[in-house]
Amino acid sequence: MRTLRRLLLGICALAIAFVTVIASVVTWTWSSADVSTVGTTEFTRPLNIPPLADSTIHADGTRVFSLDMRTGTTEFEAGRATETWGFNGSYLGPTLRANRGEKVRVRVRNELPEASTVHWHGMHLPAEMDGGPHQMVDPGDIWTPEWTVAQPASTLWYHPHPHGETEDHVRRGLAGMFLVDDGPAPALPSTYGVDDLPVIVQDVRLRDNRLDGAHKIFRNAGFLGDRTMVNGTLDPYREVGDELVRLRLLNASTARVYTFAFDDTRPFALVGTDGGLLERPATLDRVRLSPGERAEIVVRMRPGERTVLRSGRLDVGMDFWGNRFSGGDDSFDVLELRAAETLRPSKDVPEYLAAQTIPNPADSVTERRFELAGMAINGNAMAMDRIDTVVTRGATETWAVANVDGQPHNFHVHDVQFRITEYNGGPPPPELTGAKDTVFLPPNTTARLVLRFDGPADPDTPYMYHCHLLWHEDQGMMGQFVVVEPGQAAATLPGHEH
């Protein structure tokens, strides 16, 4: 009996010790899960401005760019070389710029040790030029897509899209902006790099000589870094000399959602979203961007002052555990703006900006539902040889996209800019009323999107729709659609060779 009692006491002691250890680990994991650089960032480095890409004009009027995907090293901190990838350099890439109606051609050379792609995020173009996972470029090869720019003035971007490897390739540094201009522009700040600034925001974690890509425990959103960079610059500041400054915000992180605001909560004018200018500016004091989303804002500066663009905590109704381990409790000082003692006068932001070209809900001829859960869409993980959706050229459709699991997602559709008619059961907020190609979906949120598929038709080559939290995309939360002529059937796709 004594032996049994000792045995039971020993088992109880071991159980108590085990529970204590587990509780300690959980407590430590919880307490160390949030990150904040607010108030500790010294802003010691001038903001890098990506150069405008060189181009040539051929005899037929085609504007030709060259992009080389390369490996290299970058000194984000003095004396510390980090292995990185970039376009035409060691990290990120130049800003491509073209006019609406202009034919462009991009000579893409892959100098990486593995195959990759270049996707033109937000661009309306033929499927075979889209740069998705079906347009892989092997090491040493050249891919030369060409198309006619057929959309309004907008802030777009380019990045890799290899199936299963997109998070890794983007995180290493392969990204850049593509700006579209469209005839006479409204009186907004427009001198690139002076009063019109690209702001490519990424979160990173530096480890020895590399960019660490590890997913920490419980981080189901994907990679989350402990610092932010703008245009590849850590702790950046920018000296500005104009009363009004336009910031073209791009969330180029692979999983992190930012809530951008200024440290003094000053208002700013939201003038553009993913697909171009709003009809009228909206006055806001914060704007939320999930991976892949863009926003153009105009902020007023006063002589001699400093203000910090900051990302605050995410408040989207998630449970306390999911919010914390999806980065929702994190906060960052992102970029300091330093105004000169004397500022050049700027015209006020116009009351009217641009006519809207987003689809009309009254034209919708069909409705489809897409449920995001379990790293799949409608229960199906991505398959390279399966067409999930067939749409008719010229048709307008309504897509109801629902996040039905407990973690954050978003939804990006290639080729088109859509209108959001309903968000979380009500009308969309001002920042979701313009042309969009990516929309954030917190748990238990549904967005109703109206999309018009203007072609061109190609039954053999699909576009993608997917979650742009890139690890989710890599794990299978992606589907394929083709645009066909009325009565035309989609082709049967071959399997993926890479």
N, C-alpha and C positions, 0 to 999 in steps of 0.2 A: 504493500500500500504506500509506504514511504517513497519507494522508487517511482511509483506512478505519480505521486504528488510532486516529487522533484522534476519529473519529466514534464508534467503539465506546467509547473512554474517556469521551467526553462523555455518551453514553447511560448508561453505568454510573454516572457521577457524578450524573446527574439521577435515576437510579433510587435510588441511595443517599440522595440528598437527600430524595426523595419518601418513601421508607420512614422516614427519620428524622423528617420532619414528621408523618407518620401516627402513628408510635410516640409522639411527643411529645404529640400531641393525645389519643391514647388514654390515655396515662399521666396527663395533666392531668385528663381527664374522669373517670377512675377515682378519682384522689386527691381530687377535689373533689365526689364524688358523695354522700358521707355527710354527715349533719347531726347536730349534738348541741347541746342547750341545757342539758345536765346540768351542774350546778355553777355556771352563769353566770346563771341566772334569779334576779332580785332580788325577785320577788313584791311588787310595789309597788301593786297595784290590788285593792281589795276585790271579791270575786266577786259579779257580778250574779246575782240570782235572778229568773228569768222570773216575772212575776205570774200568779196564777191568773186564768183568763179569766172575765170577767163573763158571766152567763147569766140568763135569765128562765125562769120556769116558766109555761107556758100552762095554760089551764083543763083541758085533757085530760091534764095531767101531763107534757107534753113539755118537756124542757130544751133551750133554744134559745141557741146561740152565734152570734157574728158574727166572721168573719175577712176582713179586707181585705188583699189582696196589693198592696204598695206599693213604689215606689222612694223612695230617700232618701239621706241621708248620715249616717255614723256616725263619731264620734271614738274610734277604738280607742286612739290616742295623743293626748295633749293638743295642741290646735292643729292637728291634721292630719285634715281631713275626707276620708272615703273613701266613694265611691259604693257603695251597698248596696241590697239588697232585703229586705223583711221582711213579717211579718203584723202588722197593727195598730200598726206602728211601722217604724223604719228597718232593723232587723236581728233575725233570728229571730222568735219569736212567743210568745204567752202559753201557759201550760200549761192545757189543757182537762182537766176532771175530771168523771167521771160514775159512777153506780152500776150494777152489774150488774142487769139487768132494767128499766133506765130507758130510755125512748125519748128519743133526742136528734135535734136538727135543727141543721145548721150553715149559716148564710147566708154563702156565699163570694162576695165581690166581687173582680173582677180589675181593678185600677187600674194594671197594668203596661202597657208599650208593646207587649207580645206575648202570645199565648195561652199558658196554662199549665193546670195541674191541681193538685188537692190529694188525695193518696193517704193513706189511713189505714193506715199500716204496722203489721201485726200484728192488725188488727181483723177479726173475723168478721162479715160483713155482706153484703147482696145485691150482686151484681156491678155493677149499674147505679149503686150508691152508692160503689163502691170508689175512684174517683178515679184510675183508670189512664188510659192514653193515649186511650181511647175516650170519656172524659168531659172533653174540653177545654172551657175557659172562655175565651171571646174577651175582648179588652180592652173594658172597660165593661159586660160582662155579669155576671149573678149566677147561681150554681148553688146549689141548696138540697137537699143530700142529707139523708135521715133514715133512721134505723134503730133497732132495739132492741139495746142492749148485751147480749150473750149469751155472756159469757166471764168467767173468774175474775179476781180482782185481778191487775193486771199493769201494766208500764211499756211503753207503746206510743209511737208518734210519728207525725207527719204531715209530708209534704214533697211537692214537685211530682213529676210523672211524665210529662212530655211526651215523646213518642217522638223520640229523637235529640237532645234538649236537656236531659235530666235532670241531667247532671253540672253544666252551666252554671247552671241555676236553683237547685240546692241549694247550690253553691259560693258563689253571691252572697248567701245568707243565709236562704233560705226553708226553715225547719224549726221544729218545736216538739214538745213532749211532749204525750201524751194518757194520763192516768192513769185506770185503772179500779179502783174499790173494790168490795168484795164482802162485805157483811155484817160480822159480828164478826171483827175481824182479830186475828192472833196478836200477842203483846206485843213488837212491833218498834218501833224509833223511827219516829214517824209524824206529827210536826208539820212540815208543809211549810215549807221554808226555814229551819228551826231545827235539828232533828236528823235531818231527812229531806230530803236535798239533791238536786236535779236536777243532773247533771253531763254537759252536752252538749259533747263534745270534737270539735273540728275542727282541721285543719291549714290554714294560710293563708300567703300570701306578699303582703306589702304593697308596692305599686309606685306611687309618686306619689299620685294621688288615687283609686286603684282597687285592687280585689282581683285580683291577677294570676292568670290561669287557664292560663298557658302550660304545655305539657308539655315538660319538658327532654328532651334527647337520651337515647335508650334507655329512657325511662320508659314501658314498655308497660302498666304497671298503670293509668295515668291521671295525673291531677294529684296532685302531692306537694308540700306546702308546706314552708317552712323554720322555721315557728313553730307553736305550738299555742295555741288559745284554749279557754276553758270558758265556756259561756253567753255568748259574745261578748266575754269579758274576756281581754285579754292579761296574762300574768304574774300570775295571780290568787292571792289568799289568802282564807281564810275563817276567821273567829274562831268557835269553837264552845264551847258551855257545858255539854255533856252528856258523860257517860262513854262512851256508845255513839253513833256517828253512822252513819246509813244513807246510802250514796251510790248513786244510781240512774245508773249509767254507761250512756251512749249514745254509740256511735261514729257520729257524724254526718258524718265525713269521706267524701269521694267515692271514695277509693282506698286510703288508708293503713290498715294493720293495726297495732293497738296491743297490746303486752303490758304490762298494768297491774300494778304492784307498788309497795310503799312503799320509800322509800330505805333504811330500816333492816330491810327484809325481814320486817317484822312480819306475823303471820298475820291473816287476816280471815275472817269467815263469809260464804260465798256463800249467799244466801237466795232468790234468784230469777234466772230467765233470761228469754228473750224473752217467753214466754207466761204468766209468773206465778211464784208461789212454788214452791220445791222442797218435796218431802214432808218432808225433813229437811235442816238446814243442812250444808254441806260446808266444812271448814276448809282454806283454801288460802293460798298466799303470792303468787300471781300468777294473772291471768286474761287470756286472749287474746280480743280482740274485733275482728272484721273489720267493714267498713262495714255499717251497719244493725243489728248485733247489740247487745243490751242485757244488763246484768248488775246485779243488786242485791246490794251487799255491805254488811256491818256491821263497822266497825272500832272498836276500843277506844282511847280517849284517856286520857292521864294528865295531871294538873294541870300547867299551865305549859309543856307540851312543844310542839314543832313536828315535823311529819312531812310529807314530800313524796310525793304520788302521782306516780309516774314511769312512763314507758313505755320499756322496754328493747328490746334487739335481738331480732329475730324469728329463731327457730330452728325451721325446719320442713323441713330436709333439702333445701333448694334448692341449686343450684350457686352458687358464689361470685359469679358475674356476675349471675345472675338475682336473687339475694338482695339484692345491693347496689343494683341499679337498680330494685328494687321497694320500696325504703325499708327493707329488712330490717336494714341496718347503722345505721339512725338511732336516736337516743335523745332523749327529751324529759323535762324537768321540767314537769309538767302543772298541779299544784295543790298549794299549801301549806295544811295545816290547822294552826291555832294554837289551842291549848287555853287556856281561862281558868285563872286560878290556883285557883279553886274550881269544881268541876264538879257539876252536878246528878246524883244517882245514877240509874242506868238498870238496868232488869231485864235479866237474862241473856237471850241469844237462846234461844228455846224449842227443845227437842229435836225437837218436832213442829211443822210449819208449816201444811201444807195437804194435802188429799187430791189425788192426781194424776188429771187427766181426759184425759191423752194417750192416743192410740189403742192398742189391744191388738194385738200382732203376730199373735196366733192368729186374729184376725178378718179378716186380709188375704185377698182373693179373687183378686188378680192382681198381677203384678209388671211394672214397666216400667223401662227403662234410659235414662238421659240422659247423653250424653257432651258435655263442654264442651271445645271446641277451636276455634281459628281464628276467634274472635268469632262463633261459631255454636253451636247446640245440636243434636246429632245431624245435623250437617252442614247445617242450615238456619238461615239468618239470619232475623231477625224480619220477618214480613210482616203488616201490619195486617188484611189480608183473608183470612188463612189460620188456621183452627183446627188446632192441632197435636195436641191431646189431648182426648178426650171421656170424662168420668167420670160414674158413675151416683150420683145422690143417695142418701146413706145407706151407700154402699160404703166399705170400708177397702181401701187399696192399699199396696203396697210399691214405692217408687221407689229404684232404685240409681243414684246420681248420681256420675259419675266425671270427674275432671279429667285429661284425657289429653294435655294439652300442657304446655309448659315454664314457664308463668307462673302466678301465683296467681289463683284465682277464689273466689267463694263462690256460694251458691245460696239464693235467697229465693222462697218460694211465697206468693202472696196468699191471703187468706181463712182459711187453716187454720194450726193449730199442730201440728207433727208430733213423733213420737218417733224418736230416733236409736237404732237397735238395733245398729249396727256402724259403726266408724269406723277407717279405715285398716287393715282386716283384724282388728280386735279390738274388745272392748267399749268403749263411749264413756267418756271421762274424766268426772269428776264434773260439770264445767261444761257437759257436753252431755247430761246425763241427764234434764233437765226439759223442759218444753214449749218448742219452738223453731220459729221461722219462717225463720231464716237460719242457714246453716252454712258455715264456712270450709273451703275445699278447696285445700290446697297441691298442687303438681304430683304426679301419679301417686297421688292419694288418691281413694278411693271411700267414700261414706257411704250407708248403707242407711236410708231414712226410711220410717216408717209413717204414713200420712195417712188421716183419715176425712173424707169430704165430706158434711157435714150440710146442705148447701144454703143457701138455697133454689135450686131448679132454675131455670135461665134459658138456654135454648138459643141465644138471640140475643145475649147479652152475655158476653164472655170475661173471665176473670181472667188474670193474668200469672204466669209463673215466669221467673226470670232471674238472671244474675250481678249482685250489688249493688255491685261495683266499677263505678261508674256510667258510665265511658267505655266499658267493655266492653258494658254494656247498650245504650248509645247506638249502638254500632257493630253491634249485631245479636244479641248473646248473650241472647236473650229468646224465649220461646214463649208460646202462649196455650192456655188450656183452658176448657171450658165444663162446667157441671154440668147434667145432664139427668135426667128421670124415666126409670125402667126402660123400655126399648124406644123412647125418644124420640130423634130425630136432631137433630144440631146444625144451626143455621141457616147459610146462606151469608152471610158478612159483606161489607158494602160496603167500598170502599177508603177510606183515610184522607183527609179533606178538608183538613187543615192542613199 
